[in-house]
Amino acid sequence: MKTTLPTTTSPCVRNCCLDNNNICIGCFRSLDEILEWHRASEARRKQILANAKARQENKSIPFTNDS
C-alpha cells in the first residue's frame, strides 16, 4: 500500500512569538497545532489552516508600534 504524504505546506512565516493564549502572532496557529503539524494528515492540516485564518480575521488587538 502506497502512503500519500500531505501536500499542504506550513503557514509559518518565521515570525514565531506566542501571545498570552499560546497563539503564534506570525501564523495564528496554536502551540498545539504547530507541534502537531509535522504528523498531521492533509485533512487535519486544512483544518488547522482554517482555524488559523479564523483567528487572524477575528484578532481583536491591532499591532501598534510605540517606538
N, C-alpha and C positions, 0 to 999 in steps of 0.2 A: 504494500500500500504506500503510495506516494504522499508525503506530508507537504502541505502548502504553507509556506511562511507568510505571515502578514505583510501586506504591501503598504499600508498606511504609515507614513513617516512621522516621526516625533515632531510635535509642535514647539519643541524647545527653541528659544531664541537667545540662549546663553545670557540671560539676564535673571539668573536664579537668586531670588530673595523671597523668603516666605513671610506673609503677613501674620497677624495675630491668630488667624484661623487656619494656619498651615496651608495657605493658597499661594502659589507662586505668582508674583506680580508681573512676571515676564510672559508666561504661557497660560496662566489661570487654572492650571491643574492643581489638585490637592496633592499633598505629600504622598498619600497612599497611591494615588493614580500615577504619580511619577515613578514610584518604586515598582508598581505593577507593570508598567509599560512594556518592558522587555519580554515579558512572558504572556502578555495579553493576546487574545485571539483578534482577528480582524474585526469581528463584530464588537468586541469589547473596546477596541481602540476607537472605533467610530463613536461608541457611547461616551468614552472619555472626552473625545473632541467636542461632542455636543454639549457635555457638561461644562467644559471649559469655555465654550462660546457663550453659553447662557450666563456664566459668571461674569465674563467680560462685558456683556451687554447690560448686566444689572449692577455693575460696580457703582457704589454709592459715594466714594470719596475720590474726587478728581485729583490728579497729580498737580502739585504746586511746587515751584522752585523758589525757595526762600533765601537764596544766596544773594 
